[in-house]
Amino acid sequence: MEVQSGPSIWLILLTIGVIALALAVVFGIMRNRNRTPGEKAVTEAATRATYQAEDRDRT
């Protein structure tokens, strides 16, 4: 008796691969989500400088 399990094995492997990829993406997003206080301060300073430069250019 010959058992044909080819398509079901590929379906299982594909499902596991999709789940692993989704977990890797979620891990990467969660790991890079928060900025340090120093990075936040630099961003805020650059934003303020940009707004001030735009205000100077308008006048």
mmCIF file of the N, C-alpha and C atoms, coordinates in Angstrom:
data_MODEL
# 
_entry.id   MODEL 
# 
loop_
_atom_site.group_PDB 
_atom_site.id 
_atom_site.type_symbol 
_atom_site.label_atom_id 
_atom_site.label_alt_id 
_atom_site.label_comp_id 
_atom_site.label_asym_id 
_atom_site.label_entity_id 
_atom_site.label_seq_id 
_atom_site.pdbx_PDB_ins_code 
_atom_site.Cartn_x 
_atom_site.Cartn_y 
_atom_site.Cartn_z 
_atom_site.occupancy 
_atom_site.B_iso_or_equiv 
_atom_site.pdbx_formal_charge 
_atom_site.auth_seq_id 
_atom_site.auth_comp_id 
_atom_site.auth_asym_id 
_atom_site.auth_atom_id 
_atom_site.pdbx_PDB_model_num 
ATOM 1   N N  . MET A 1 1  ? 0.841  -1.170 0.000  1.00 0.00 ? 1  MET A N  1 
ATOM 2   C CA . MET A 1 1  ? 0.000  0.000  0.000  1.00 0.00 ? 1  MET A CA 1 
ATOM 3   C C  . MET A 1 1  ? 0.893  1.244  0.000  1.00 0.00 ? 1  MET A C  1 
ATOM 4   N N  . GLU A 1 2  ? 0.581  2.165  -0.884 1.00 0.00 ? 2  GLU A N  1 
ATOM 5   C CA . GLU A 1 2  ? 1.380  3.375  -1.047 1.00 0.00 ? 2  GLU A CA 1 
ATOM 6   C C  . GLU A 1 2  ? 0.618  4.569  -0.463 1.00 0.00 ? 2  GLU A C  1 
ATOM 7   N N  . VAL A 1 3  ? 1.291  5.305  0.395  1.00 0.00 ? 3  VAL A N  1 
ATOM 8   C CA . VAL A 1 3  ? 0.663  6.465  1.027  1.00 0.00 ? 3  VAL A CA 1 
ATOM 9   C C  . VAL A 1 3  ? 1.144  7.720  0.321  1.00 0.00 ? 3  VAL A C  1 
ATOM 10  N N  . GLN A 1 4  ? 0.219  8.556  -0.124 1.00 0.00 ? 4  GLN A N  1 
ATOM 11  C CA . GLN A 1 4  ? 0.575  9.813  -0.769 1.00 0.00 ? 4  GLN A CA 1 
ATOM 12  C C  . GLN A 1 4  ? 0.290  10.953 0.209  1.00 0.00 ? 4  GLN A C  1 
ATOM 13  N N  . SER A 1 5  ? 1.370  11.474 0.777  1.00 0.00 ? 5  SER A N  1 
ATOM 14  C CA . SER A 1 5  ? 1.204  12.554 1.743  1.00 0.00 ? 5  SER A CA 1 
ATOM 15  C C  . SER A 1 5  ? 1.950  13.810 1.309  1.00 0.00 ? 5  SER A C  1 
ATOM 16  N N  . GLY A 1 6  ? 2.311  13.875 0.050  1.00 0.00 ? 6  GLY A N  1 
ATOM 17  C CA . GLY A 1 6  ? 3.071  15.010 -0.456 1.00 0.00 ? 6  GLY A CA 1 
ATOM 18  C C  . GLY A 1 6  ? 2.404  16.350 -0.266 1.00 0.00 ? 6  GLY A C  1 
ATOM 19  N N  . PRO A 1 7  ? 1.211  16.541 -0.787 1.00 0.00 ? 7  PRO A N  1 
ATOM 20  C CA . PRO A 1 7  ? 0.570  17.853 -0.661 1.00 0.00 ? 7  PRO A CA 1 
ATOM 21  C C  . PRO A 1 7  ? 0.316  18.267 0.791  1.00 0.00 ? 7  PRO A C  1 
ATOM 22  N N  . SER A 1 8  ? -0.039 17.328 1.652  1.00 0.00 ? 8  SER A N  1 
ATOM 23  C CA . SER A 1 8  ? -0.315 17.703 3.040  1.00 0.00 ? 8  SER A CA 1 
ATOM 24  C C  . SER A 1 8  ? 0.968  18.103 3.767  1.00 0.00 ? 8  SER A C  1 
ATOM 25  N N  . ILE A 1 9  ? 2.078  17.466 3.453  1.00 0.00 ? 9  ILE A N  1 
ATOM 26  C CA . ILE A 1 9  ? 3.353  17.844 4.074  1.00 0.00 ? 9  ILE A CA 1 
ATOM 27  C C  . ILE A 1 9  ? 3.735  19.253 3.635  1.00 0.00 ? 9  ILE A C  1 
ATOM 28  N N  . TRP A 1 10 ? 3.568  19.568 2.364  1.00 0.00 ? 10 TRP A N  1 
ATOM 29  C CA . TRP A 1 10 ? 3.896  20.914 1.890  1.00 0.00 ? 10 TRP A CA 1 
ATOM 30  C C  . TRP A 1 10 ? 2.993  21.955 2.528  1.00 0.00 ? 10 TRP A C  1 
ATOM 31  N N  . LEU A 1 11 ? 1.738  21.627 2.733  1.00 0.00 ? 11 LEU A N  1 
ATOM 32  C CA . LEU A 1 11 ? 0.818  22.550 3.376  1.00 0.00 ? 11 LEU A CA 1 
ATOM 33  C C  . LEU A 1 11 ? 1.246  22.815 4.820  1.00 0.00 ? 11 LEU A C  1 
ATOM 34  N N  . ILE A 1 12 ? 1.647  21.781 5.525  1.00 0.00 ? 12 ILE A N  1 
ATOM 35  C CA . ILE A 1 12 ? 2.111  21.946 6.905  1.00 0.00 ? 12 ILE A CA 1 
ATOM 36  C C  . ILE A 1 12 ? 3.383  22.776 6.935  1.00 0.00 ? 12 ILE A C  1 
ATOM 37  N N  . LEU A 1 13 ? 4.341  22.483 6.056  1.00 0.00 ? 13 LEU A N  1 
ATOM 38  C CA . LEU A 1 13 ? 5.592  23.240 6.026  1.00 0.00 ? 13 LEU A CA 1 
ATOM 39  C C  . LEU A 1 13 ? 5.355  24.702 5.645  1.00 0.00 ? 13 LEU A C  1 
ATOM 40  N N  . LEU A 1 14 ? 4.468  24.938 4.716  1.00 0.00 ? 14 LEU A N  1 
ATOM 41  C CA . LEU A 1 14 ? 4.141  26.307 4.317  1.00 0.00 ? 14 LEU A CA 1 
ATOM 42  C C  . LEU A 1 14 ? 3.500  27.072 5.470  1.00 0.00 ? 14 LEU A C  1 
ATOM 43  N N  . THR A 1 15 ? 2.609  26.425 6.187  1.00 0.00 ? 15 THR A N  1 
ATOM 44  C CA . THR A 1 15 ? 1.955  27.059 7.331  1.00 0.00 ? 15 THR A CA 1 
ATOM 45  C C  . THR A 1 15 ? 2.977  27.392 8.416  1.00 0.00 ? 15 THR A C  1 
ATOM 46  N N  . ILE A 1 16 ? 3.868  26.468 8.706  1.00 0.00 ? 16 ILE A N  1 
ATOM 47  C CA . ILE A 1 16 ? 4.912  26.717 9.704  1.00 0.00 ? 16 ILE A CA 1 
ATOM 48  C C  . ILE A 1 16 ? 5.816  27.854 9.248  1.00 0.00 ? 16 ILE A C  1 
ATOM 49  N N  . GLY A 1 17 ? 6.145  27.898 7.973  1.00 0.00 ? 17 GLY A N  1 
ATOM 50  C CA . GLY A 1 17 ? 6.985  28.976 7.459  1.00 0.00 ? 17 GLY A CA 1 
ATOM 51  C C  . GLY A 1 17 ? 6.332  30.335 7.571  1.00 0.00 ? 17 GLY A C  1 
ATOM 52  N N  . VAL A 1 18 ? 5.055  30.416 7.271  1.00 0.00 ? 18 VAL A N  1 
ATOM 53  C CA . VAL A 1 18 ? 4.327  31.680 7.371  1.00 0.00 ? 18 VAL A CA 1 
ATOM 54  C C  . VAL A 1 18 ? 4.264  32.135 8.823  1.00 0.00 ? 18 VAL A C  1 
ATOM 55  N N  . ILE A 1 19 ? 4.017  31.215 9.725  1.00 0.00 ? 19 ILE A N  1 
ATOM 56  C CA . ILE A 1 19 ? 3.960  31.562 11.153 1.00 0.00 ? 19 ILE A CA 1 
ATOM 57  C C  . ILE A 1 19 ? 5.328  32.029 11.638 1.00 0.00 ? 19 ILE A C  1 
ATOM 58  N N  . ALA A 1 20 ? 6.398  31.336 11.230 1.00 0.00 ? 20 ALA A N  1 
ATOM 59  C CA . ALA A 1 20 ? 7.741  31.737 11.637 1.00 0.00 ? 20 ALA A CA 1 
ATOM 60  C C  . ALA A 1 20 ? 8.098  33.123 11.101 1.00 0.00 ? 20 ALA A C  1 
ATOM 61  N N  . LEU A 1 21 ? 7.729  33.398 9.865  1.00 0.00 ? 21 LEU A N  1 
ATOM 62  C CA . LEU A 1 21 ? 7.994  34.715 9.281  1.00 0.00 ? 21 LEU A CA 1 
ATOM 63  C C  . LEU A 1 21 ? 7.210  35.803 10.015 1.00 0.00 ? 21 LEU A C  1 
ATOM 64  N N  . ALA A 1 22 ? 5.967  35.532 10.331 1.00 0.00 ? 22 ALA A N  1 
ATOM 65  C CA . ALA A 1 22 ? 5.145  36.508 11.061 1.00 0.00 ? 22 ALA A CA 1 
ATOM 66  C C  . ALA A 1 22 ? 5.736  36.779 12.442 1.00 0.00 ? 22 ALA A C  1 
ATOM 67  N N  . LEU A 1 23 ? 6.193  35.748 13.126 1.00 0.00 ? 23 LEU A N  1 
ATOM 68  C CA . LEU A 1 23 ? 6.805  35.933 14.438 1.00 0.00 ? 23 LEU A CA 1 
ATOM 69  C C  . LEU A 1 23 ? 8.090  36.750 14.342 1.00 0.00 ? 23 LEU A C  1 
ATOM 70  N N  . ALA A 1 24 ? 8.880  36.518 13.295 1.00 0.00 ? 24 ALA A N  1 
ATOM 71  C CA . ALA A 1 24 ? 10.108 37.282 13.106 1.00 0.00 ? 24 ALA A CA 1 
ATOM 72  C C  . ALA A 1 24 ? 9.805  38.754 12.851 1.00 0.00 ? 24 ALA A C  1 
ATOM 73  N N  . VAL A 1 25 ? 8.781  39.034 12.069 1.00 0.00 ? 25 VAL A N  1 
ATOM 74  C CA . VAL A 1 25 ? 8.403  40.427 11.792 1.00 0.00 ? 25 VAL A CA 1 
ATOM 75  C C  . VAL A 1 25 ? 7.911  41.101 13.072 1.00 0.00 ? 25 VAL A C  1 
ATOM 76  N N  . VAL A 1 26 ? 7.071  40.424 13.837 1.00 0.00 ? 26 VAL A N  1 
ATOM 77  C CA . VAL A 1 26 ? 6.562  40.987 15.090 1.00 0.00 ? 26 VAL A CA 1 
ATOM 78  C C  . VAL A 1 26 ? 7.713  41.236 16.059 1.00 0.00 ? 26 VAL A C  1 
ATOM 79  N N  . PHE A 1 27 ? 8.634  40.293 16.160 1.00 0.00 ? 27 PHE A N  1 
ATOM 80  C CA . PHE A 1 27 ? 9.792  40.461 17.044 1.00 0.00 ? 27 PHE A CA 1 
ATOM 81  C C  . PHE A 1 27 ? 10.616 41.671 16.624 1.00 0.00 ? 27 PHE A C  1 
ATOM 82  N N  . GLY A 1 28 ? 10.865 41.822 15.342 1.00 0.00 ? 28 GLY A N  1 
ATOM 83  C CA . GLY A 1 28 ? 11.638 42.956 14.860 1.00 0.00 ? 28 GLY A CA 1 
ATOM 84  C C  . GLY A 1 28 ? 10.953 44.284 15.124 1.00 0.00 ? 28 GLY A C  1 
ATOM 85  N N  . ILE A 1 29 ? 9.656  44.337 14.935 1.00 0.00 ? 29 ILE A N  1 
ATOM 86  C CA . ILE A 1 29 ? 8.915  45.574 15.181 1.00 0.00 ? 29 ILE A CA 1 
ATOM 87  C C  . ILE A 1 29 ? 8.931  45.912 16.672 1.00 0.00 ? 29 ILE A C  1 
ATOM 88  N N  . MET A 1 30 ? 8.698  44.936 17.510 1.00 0.00 ? 30 MET A N  1 
ATOM 89  C CA . MET A 1 30 ? 8.672  45.194 18.947 1.00 0.00 ? 30 MET A CA 1 
ATOM 90  C C  . MET A 1 30 ? 10.056 45.577 19.469 1.00 0.00 ? 30 MET A C  1 
ATOM 91  N N  . ARG A 1 31 ? 11.086 45.014 18.898 1.00 0.00 ? 31 ARG A N  1 
ATOM 92  C CA . ARG A 1 31 ? 12.448 45.301 19.357 1.00 0.00 ? 31 ARG A CA 1 
ATOM 93  C C  . ARG A 1 31 ? 12.866 46.717 18.984 1.00 0.00 ? 31 ARG A C  1 
ATOM 94  N N  . ASN A 1 32 ? 12.424 47.220 17.863 1.00 0.00 ? 32 ASN A N  1 
ATOM 95  C CA . ASN A 1 32 ? 12.846 48.531 17.394 1.00 0.00 ? 32 ASN A CA 1 
ATOM 96  C C  . ASN A 1 32 ? 11.813 49.626 17.649 1.00 0.00 ? 32 ASN A C  1 
ATOM 97  N N  . ARG A 1 33 ? 10.785 49.334 18.363 1.00 0.00 ? 33 ARG A N  1 
ATOM 98  C CA . ARG A 1 33 ? 9.700  50.285 18.548 1.00 0.00 ? 33 ARG A CA 1 
ATOM 99  C C  . ARG A 1 33 ? 10.091 51.459 19.446 1.00 0.00 ? 33 ARG A C  1 
ATOM 100 N N  . ASN A 1 34 ? 10.680 51.205 20.593 1.00 0.00 ? 34 ASN A N  1 
ATOM 101 C CA . ASN A 1 34 ? 10.951 52.259 21.565 1.00 0.00 ? 34 ASN A CA 1 
ATOM 102 C C  . ASN A 1 34 ? 12.294 52.927 21.317 1.00 0.00 ? 34 ASN A C  1 
ATOM 103 N N  . ARG A 1 35 ? 12.289 54.255 21.443 1.00 0.00 ? 35 ARG A N  1 
ATOM 104 C CA . ARG A 1 35 ? 13.526 55.010 21.312 1.00 0.00 ? 35 ARG A CA 1 
ATOM 105 C C  . ARG A 1 35 ? 14.027 55.366 22.695 1.00 0.00 ? 35 ARG A C  1 
ATOM 106 N N  . THR A 1 36 ? 15.325 55.582 22.810 1.00 0.00 ? 36 THR A N  1 
ATOM 107 C CA . THR A 1 36 ? 15.904 55.979 24.083 1.00 0.00 ? 36 THR A CA 1 
ATOM 108 C C  . THR A 1 36 ? 15.576 57.447 24.332 1.00 0.00 ? 36 THR A C  1 
ATOM 109 N N  . PRO A 1 37 ? 15.661 57.891 25.585 1.00 0.00 ? 37 PRO A N  1 
ATOM 110 C CA . PRO A 1 37 ? 15.396 59.311 25.867 1.00 0.00 ? 37 PRO A CA 1 
ATOM 111 C C  . PRO A 1 37 ? 16.333 60.249 25.096 1.00 0.00 ? 37 PRO A C  1 
ATOM 112 N N  . GLY A 1 38 ? 17.578 59.837 24.897 1.00 0.00 ? 38 GLY A N  1 
ATOM 113 C CA . GLY A 1 38 ? 18.500 60.664 24.119 1.00 0.00 ? 38 GLY A CA 1 
ATOM 114 C C  . GLY A 1 38 ? 18.067 60.812 22.678 1.00 0.00 ? 38 GLY A C  1 
ATOM 115 N N  . GLU A 1 39 ? 17.592 59.722 22.081 1.00 0.00 ? 39 GLU A N  1 
ATOM 116 C CA . GLU A 1 39 ? 17.109 59.777 20.705 1.00 0.00 ? 39 GLU A CA 1 
ATOM 117 C C  . GLU A 1 39 ? 15.860 60.655 20.596 1.00 0.00 ? 39 GLU A C  1 
ATOM 118 N N  . LYS A 1 40 ? 14.993 60.575 21.596 1.00 0.00 ? 40 LYS A N  1 
ATOM 119 C CA . LYS A 1 40 ? 13.796 61.414 21.590 1.00 0.00 ? 40 LYS A CA 1 
ATOM 120 C C  . LYS A 1 40 ? 14.177 62.890 21.682 1.00 0.00 ? 40 LYS A C  1 
ATOM 121 N N  . ALA A 1 41 ? 15.164 63.209 22.519 1.00 0.00 ? 41 ALA A N  1 
ATOM 122 C CA . ALA A 1 41 ? 15.590 64.604 22.669 1.00 0.00 ? 41 ALA A CA 1 
ATOM 123 C C  . ALA A 1 41 ? 16.191 65.137 21.376 1.00 0.00 ? 41 ALA A C  1 
ATOM 124 N N  . VAL A 1 42 ? 17.003 64.317 20.710 1.00 0.00 ? 42 VAL A N  1 
ATOM 125 C CA . VAL A 1 42 ? 17.601 64.738 19.437 1.00 0.00 ? 42 VAL A CA 1 
ATOM 126 C C  . VAL A 1 42 ? 16.513 64.974 18.393 1.00 0.00 ? 42 VAL A C  1 
ATOM 127 N N  . THR A 1 43 ? 15.531 64.100 18.341 1.00 0.00 ? 43 THR A N  1 
ATOM 128 C CA . THR A 1 43 ? 14.434 64.253 17.381 1.00 0.00 ? 43 THR A CA 1 
ATOM 129 C C  . THR A 1 43 ? 13.651 65.535 17.652 1.00 0.00 ? 43 THR A C  1 
ATOM 130 N N  . GLU A 1 44 ? 13.343 65.777 18.916 1.00 0.00 ? 44 GLU A N  1 
ATOM 131 C CA . GLU A 1 44 ? 12.593 66.984 19.260 1.00 0.00 ? 44 GLU A CA 1 
ATOM 132 C C  . GLU A 1 44 ? 13.385 68.244 18.920 1.00 0.00 ? 44 GLU A C  1 
ATOM 133 N N  . ALA A 1 45 ? 14.672 68.251 19.198 1.00 0.00 ? 45 ALA A N  1 
ATOM 134 C CA . ALA A 1 45 ? 15.501 69.421 18.895 1.00 0.00 ? 45 ALA A CA 1 
ATOM 135 C C  . ALA A 1 45 ? 15.562 69.664 17.388 1.00 0.00 ? 45 ALA A C  1 
ATOM 136 N N  . ALA A 1 46 ? 15.711 68.603 16.623 1.00 0.00 ? 46 ALA A N  1 
ATOM 137 C CA . ALA A 1 46 ? 15.772 68.747 15.163 1.00 0.00 ? 46 ALA A CA 1 
ATOM 138 C C  . ALA A 1 46 ? 14.431 69.240 14.612 1.00 0.00 ? 46 ALA A C  1 
ATOM 139 N N  . THR A 1 47 ? 13.343 68.763 15.182 1.00 0.00 ? 47 THR A N  1 
ATOM 140 C CA . THR A 1 47 ? 12.026 69.215 14.737 1.00 0.00 ? 47 THR A CA 1 
ATOM 141 C C  . THR A 1 47 ? 11.842 70.701 15.029 1.00 0.00 ? 47 THR A C  1 
ATOM 142 N N  . ARG A 1 48 ? 12.213 71.122 16.244 1.00 0.00 ? 48 ARG A N  1 
ATOM 143 C CA . ARG A 1 48 ? 12.106 72.537 16.588 1.00 0.00 ? 48 ARG A CA 1 
ATOM 144 C C  . ARG A 1 48 ? 12.965 73.388 15.668 1.00 0.00 ? 48 ARG A C  1 
ATOM 145 N N  . ALA A 1 49 ? 14.176 72.941 15.377 1.00 0.00 ? 49 ALA A N  1 
ATOM 146 C CA . ALA A 1 49 ? 15.069 73.701 14.493 1.00 0.00 ? 49 ALA A CA 1 
ATOM 147 C C  . ALA A 1 49 ? 14.478 73.803 13.085 1.00 0.00 ? 49 ALA A C  1 
ATOM 148 N N  . THR A 1 50 ? 13.882 72.734 12.616 1.00 0.00 ? 50 THR A N  1 
ATOM 149 C CA . THR A 1 50 ? 13.270 72.749 11.285 1.00 0.00 ? 50 THR A CA 1 
ATOM 150 C C  . THR A 1 50 ? 12.103 73.730 11.233 1.00 0.00 ? 50 THR A C  1 
ATOM 151 N N  . TYR A 1 51 ? 11.251 73.694 12.258 1.00 0.00 ? 51 TYR A N  1 
ATOM 152 C CA . TYR A 1 51 ? 10.123 74.633 12.295 1.00 0.00 ? 51 TYR A CA 1 
ATOM 153 C C  . TYR A 1 51 ? 10.601 76.075 12.371 1.00 0.00 ? 51 TYR A C  1 
ATOM 154 N N  . GLN A 1 52 ? 11.640 76.326 13.158 1.00 0.00 ? 52 GLN A N  1 
ATOM 155 C CA . GLN A 1 52 ? 12.170 77.696 13.261 1.00 0.00 ? 52 GLN A CA 1 
ATOM 156 C C  . GLN A 1 52 ? 12.754 78.158 11.927 1.00 0.00 ? 52 GLN A C  1 
ATOM 157 N N  . ALA A 1 53 ? 13.431 77.260 11.225 1.00 0.00 ? 53 ALA A N  1 
ATOM 158 C CA . ALA A 1 53 ? 13.982 77.609 9.912  1.00 0.00 ? 53 ALA A CA 1 
ATOM 159 C C  . ALA A 1 53 ? 12.867 77.915 8.915  1.00 0.00 ? 53 ALA A C  1 
ATOM 160 N N  . GLU A 1 54 ? 11.790 77.146 8.960  1.00 0.00 ? 54 GLU A N  1 
ATOM 161 C CA . GLU A 1 54 ? 10.661 77.410 8.064  1.00 0.00 ? 54 GLU A CA 1 
ATOM 162 C C  . GLU A 1 54 ? 10.017 78.754 8.378  1.00 0.00 ? 54 GLU A C  1 
ATOM 163 N N  . ASP A 1 55 ? 9.902  79.067 9.679  1.00 0.00 ? 55 ASP A N  1 
ATOM 164 C CA . ASP A 1 55 ? 9.322  80.368 10.061 1.00 0.00 ? 55 ASP A CA 1 
ATOM 165 C C  . ASP A 1 55 ? 10.209 81.522 9.592  1.00 0.00 ? 55 ASP A C  1 
ATOM 166 N N  . ARG A 1 56 ? 11.528 81.367 9.678  1.00 0.00 ? 56 ARG A N  1 
ATOM 167 C CA . ARG A 1 56 ? 12.443 82.410 9.218  1.00 0.00 ? 56 ARG A CA 1 
ATOM 168 C C  . ARG A 1 56 ? 12.351 82.595 7.708  1.00 0.00 ? 56 ARG A C  1 
ATOM 169 N N  . ASP A 1 57 ? 12.185 81.493 6.976  1.00 0.00 ? 57 ASP A N  1 
ATOM 170 C CA . ASP A 1 57 ? 12.104 81.565 5.523  1.00 0.00 ? 57 ASP A CA 1 
ATOM 171 C C  . ASP A 1 57 ? 10.829 82.254 5.052  1.00 0.00 ? 57 ASP A C  1 
ATOM 172 N N  . ARG A 1 58 ? 9.768  82.138 5.811  1.00 0.00 ? 58 ARG A N  1 
ATOM 173 C CA . ARG A 1 58 ? 8.491  82.746 5.411  1.00 0.00 ? 58 ARG A CA 1 
ATOM 174 C C  . ARG A 1 58 ? 8.516  84.252 5.568  1.00 0.00 ? 58 ARG A C  1 
ATOM 175 N N  . THR A 1 59 ? 9.289  84.748 6.548  1.00 0.00 ? 59 THR A N  1 
ATOM 176 C CA . THR A 1 59 ? 9.291  86.194 6.798  1.00 0.00 ? 59 THR A CA 1 
ATOM 177 C C  . THR A 1 59 ? 10.349 86.908 5.996  1.00 0.00 ? 59 THR A C  1 
# 
